């Protein structure tokens, strides 16, 4: 849907201004973010939060496991009412652990919100730099090579990543990018 809308908009711009040439460019935000200390710091913070929340959830499941073992060890000594109470307590703890897991790592959970908050500053820096480069180079459109929009071929002369990095004050010498796996969809499961 977005791609279709984009192409309709692009065609409309071409129809409205046929006599004026359009200038296009692209950047690679993955490469740029790999060089930004602010982005690396944000990733480290996200990992810390994800690890802390993962440990909290694991602790909940360890507690549930202890309750189940205690129940199994004492089961023959308990009355039916006591058994039901213990089973209910165990199932309540399991439900709480699942709900907490969903609250933290689920769709638009705490981790998602924390990522959005921590990534806001690096994203704004890049957006401001892109805007400045577009104004300086008189570009009409700037694409992101790292986005969902598929670019089958890119001519390096239209790559403005170096200009954006220069605007951000980053080193533009090519080096291996430092990428770390994102804890985006971390889900904790009950230990066996």
C-alpha positions in Angstrom: 0.0 0.0 0.0 2.8 2.4 0.9 4.7 1.6 -2.2 1.7 2.2 -4.4 1.0 5.5 -2.7 4.6 6.5 -3.1 4.6 5.8 -6.8 1.3 7.6 -7.3 2.8 10.6 -5.5 6.0 10.4 -7.5 4.1 10.3 -10.8 2.0 13.2 -9.7 5.1 15.3 -9.0 6.5 14.4 -12.4 3.3 15.4 -14.2 3.0 18.7 -12.3 6.5 19.8 -13.0 7.5 18.2 -16.3 9.9 21.1 -17.3 11.9 21.0 -14.1 14.3 18.1 -13.5 14.0 16.3 -10.2 17.1 15.5 -8.2 17.2 12.2 -6.3 19.6 10.8 -3.8 19.8 8.1 -1.2 21.5 7.3 2.0 22.2 4.1 4.0 21.0 4.7 7.5 22.3 1.3 8.7 25.8 2.4 7.8 25.3 5.8 9.3 23.9 4.5 12.5 26.7 2.0 12.7 29.1 5.0 13.0 27.1 7.0 15.5 28.1 6.8 19.1 24.7 8.0 20.2 23.1 5.1 18.4 25.5 2.6 19.9 24.8 4.0 23.3 21.1 3.6 22.8 21.6 0.0 21.7 23.6 -0.7 24.8 20.8 0.8 27.0 18.2 -1.2 25.2 20.2 -4.4 25.8 20.5 -3.6 29.5 16.7 -3.1 29.8 16.0 -6.3 27.8 18.4 -8.3 30.0 17.0 -7.0 33.2 13.4 -7.7 32.1 14.5 -11.2 30.9 16.0 -11.9 34.2 12.9 -10.8 36.0 10.7 -13.1 33.9 13.2 -16.0 34.4 13.0 -15.4 38.1 9.2 -15.7 38.0 9.4 -19.0 36.2 12.0 -20.3 38.7 9.6 -19.4 41.5 6.8 -21.2 39.7 9.0 -24.3 39.2 9.8 -24.3 43.0 6.1 -24.1 43.8 5.3 -27.0 41.5 8.0 -29.2 43.0 6.9 -28.3 46.5 3.3 -29.1 45.5 4.3 -32.5 44.0 6.3 -33.4 47.1 3.4 -32.6 49.5 0.5 -33.6 47.2 -0.3 -36.9 49.0 -0.5 -35.1 52.4 -2.9 -32.3 51.2 -6.7 -32.3 51.4 -8.6 -31.6 48.2 -9.2 -28.0 49.2 -5.5 -27.4 49.9 -4.7 -29.0 46.5 -7.0 -26.7 44.7 -5.6 -23.7 46.5 -2.1 -24.6 45.7 -2.9 -25.3 42.0 -4.8 -22.0 41.8 -1.8 -20.2 43.3 0.5 -21.9 40.8 -1.7 -21.1 37.8 -2.1 -17.5 39.0 1.7 -17.1 39.1 2.0 -18.6 35.6 -0.6 -16.2 34.3 1.2 -13.3 36.0 4.5 -14.4 34.4 2.9 -14.6 30.9 1.2 -11.3 31.3 4.4 -9.6 32.4 6.3 -11.2 29.5 3.6 -9.8 27.1 3.7 -6.4 28.8 7.5 -6.2 28.4 8.2 -8.0 25.1 4.8 -8.0 23.5 3.4 -5.8 20.7 4.1 -2.2 21.8 5.3 -3.4 25.2 7.8 -1.8 27.5 10.8 -2.7 25.4 9.1 -1.3 22.2 8.4 2.0 24.1 12.0 2.1 25.5 13.4 1.6 22.0 11.3 4.4 20.7 12.4 6.7 23.4 16.1 5.9 23.2 16.2 5.9 19.4 14.4 9.3 19.1 17.6 11.4 19.6 19.8 9.6 17.0 16.9 9.5 14.5 16.3 13.3 15.0 20.1 14.0 14.4 20.0 12.0 11.2 16.8 13.6 10.0 18.2 17.1 10.6 21.4 16.2 8.8 19.4 14.7 5.9 17.3 17.9 5.6 20.4 20.1 5.6 22.1 18.0 2.9 19.0 18.0 0.8 18.8 21.8 1.0 22.5 22.2 0.3 22.5 19.8 -2.6 19.1 21.0 -3.9 17.6 17.5 -3.8 13.9 16.9 -4.3 13.8 13.3 -2.9 16.0 11.4 -0.5 15.6 7.6 -0.2 16.9 5.3 2.5 18.7 2.2 1.1 18.2 0.4 4.4 14.4 0.8 4.4 11.7 -1.6 3.2 11.6 0.3 -0.1 13.6 -2.0 -2.4 16.3 -0.4 -4.5 17.3 -2.9 -7.2 20.2 -0.7 -8.4 21.9 2.3 -6.9 24.5 4.4 -8.7 27.1 5.4 -6.1 27.2 9.0 -7.4 23.7 9.5 -5.9 24.8 8.2 -2.5 24.7 11.1 0.0 25.5 9.0 3.1 28.9 10.6 3.3 27.5 14.1 3.2 25.0 13.2 6.0 27.8 11.7 8.1 29.9 14.8 7.5 27.0 16.9 8.6 26.8 14.7 11.8 30.6 15.1 12.3 31.2 11.3 11.9 34.3 9.6 10.4 33.5 8.8 6.8 36.4 6.4 6.2 35.0 2.9 5.4 35.4 0.4 8.3 33.5 -2.7 9.3 30.2 -1.7 10.7 29.5 -2.6 14.3 26.1 -4.1 14.4 24.7 -6.0 17.3 21.6 -8.1 17.3 18.5 -6.3 18.4 16.5 -7.7 21.3 13.4 -6.6 19.5 11.4 -9.8 19.7 12.8 -11.4 22.7 10.4 -13.8 24.3 11.1 -15.7 27.5 9.7 -19.2 27.8 9.3 -21.4 30.8 12.5 -23.4 31.5 12.2 -27.2 31.1 
